[in-house]
């Protein structure tokens, strides 16, 4: 059919309801426990299409209490018993693992986590759902959706250093507002889209939910296919067709400047220069937003030969990212500069462990949310790019990139 990319993938026009087979479905250690409980209440004997499912431990990994450990042990056993692909502690964040050759253009992908929209970078319709919907997918292999209307974000120009994709993402969230794209798809189009790497695209799609979007999509192009070939996966490209957008927003990448999202809202965004000198207690680099190898390499390049002056946590998004950082010497640069490198996973992002903030402490983070008490009761979170985080780790206060 002719339409927006999400309309074509879902096979229906905006506002219509469709029942569709799910190509990939995954849970993590938190939502997996809830999904398993609900699935058992449905009285089922075995999941449908277990080869299309995945259980990935990333949120509180390794376990922080005996209760967590017991729940995780139960989920491990369930995965083993039903031959469900399973990723153990230290293998990385679910969205990153799924991005490493597991998701293809045109697929319908559902994750039991709101940032599952990250995978729309591959031209897939990827979205987050709750445990009850996921249990229904385990039961039937199907899900239902109201096809979202699509907001086009037309990208022109090219990013100029020190601006990064994270600055673009925070800028468009600021423009739309935290509910400006509620139950819409964001479709990133225009000549500027082709200038962005897969890492950049994953970052932009990751934050689409912070504007309320159901999904964020790029069209699969030569950059997408080249990336997938690294994992031995062949795919076909996608091309835009004539369609009707609910709304169109122009965004010139060449005008983007480094910005920071001020707590407690992702859409309250200011130039880094306007907040320069704000004291901070912790820097956190990682998460499904900015924990990829290119992020770690960029951070290491800025701090190489220097010393961070506040506690600085760097958490790779996956084991493959950690291995690449080890192979290239990036890991050694980070440790030598005084950074603490964590186990691949979500780390302190959700405030469970591995970097919880104390009352009144401020963290400058490359994550995607800065809500009140998210990383610790009474703590504050400013969101920024990797380059801003690196510059600030060297001064102990919010610092524009290039000025440390």
Steps between C-alpha positions, in 0.01 A plus 500: 500500500601864457533702817734603778756241602307388807178474294680281247655275763176461697286469187239757595427870481535730800228450764403155368532195725709201392586156635854407404752224550802614701846438352703566817388530861724547802488566873762588758549374854248749642216473250572133437398410854168682457443347157564150631255549787229623261570224246458236770167655601388441142550128557730444205730200455771641279582826317420525129801556270762494779774558241353848441513587869788619716559541874783741576636582845605865509309712752617372838785289376670361697228459762509747789297300758404143577146568380626628166732200468218253566272663244778501243574132567136418429511688171824328399343161558193597298719605205691172517187288524341657194811556283457878503814690397652636819763767570675475835628769735776700332390441143345843487188712462207337323461770234872498423518120479198499267675763285799274446367311197168379643252752356433547129327770294125453471461286811253550782697505824353520849698541820367511854680829558411850386830556320444210264431776246881521466489222240297706256843619383502190278175582322306266727182586685634464853300592805467436871211318666411389851522155656138404424540575128831314497342196670238501224780498241660201677160332483401574140798646314271793413419849618253774410573862430329821403713622211660828611485825310847608389691819574781557251819654631674621186873510557719724287864601521769318697602500866792726586730414791472513793126436451389135505193293429402528868480876459272447199278264700466738795431786258212324325353382832515861620323615184224240521462493878473186712149430371522663157523171312270287715416174319663622180789363302797729445641444152848646444529596134688742276852525361642551849391151608755341267785686675428330833670179612307204640615601848355848440172354373466271799538802727236703314250213500571425865370838616185492284303361795606804704273705273222244556550321167402139442801448273781681320619381159774556245478351152751220449767621256858414402623596848250256655591216265873553549454488879296177485756335270753529784281248684464275196143612437361590157209742469319719248487877498182708529398810306251772595179510299226757462313520829313733729671611819307614804759773546837598350785653701816632329830460686831628364778286648762767427333736750497255793706606802591308819207507740399368842158385624430651841328286767234385536389510132665375183342782299644782716811555293760775519834562325793356695649849509197627696566246776880518501642488851212305656665268758454124454590198713491216247531443127337193345573389146312202359144362465305402189530864392877553507686187606622387160864473393494832315384665824773343712762585238387863488510530878846338517634732232406805711632373835811324364811621681292684762329418828131520586439698818167346609369144506445399141316180412530352152278200421528335156166414340606144418779247534593551135541873571722417799709259293551759227597762757748252648647410162554861391638632830197720570434311822856560622466871422182521708645319799825696484300825503336392826165373368322202655391249236186302581354169387322527162134574568272777614712581805381794708253629238191373685636568848512137612874471571849568362484879537195612700506869593487635853268775624587826327756347264504589131585263216581604144384203295489383138182303578150582377300596812552755776182450701486581871661228717578278198863441598453543873264681738587867507752482217489715188580394142611717209503328159770574245716369219816294542727792412334723761525222760870454426583870519307530827667198660829687474373813676239380751235731358291521182746603231454558126691251282844625408537726804644255755 
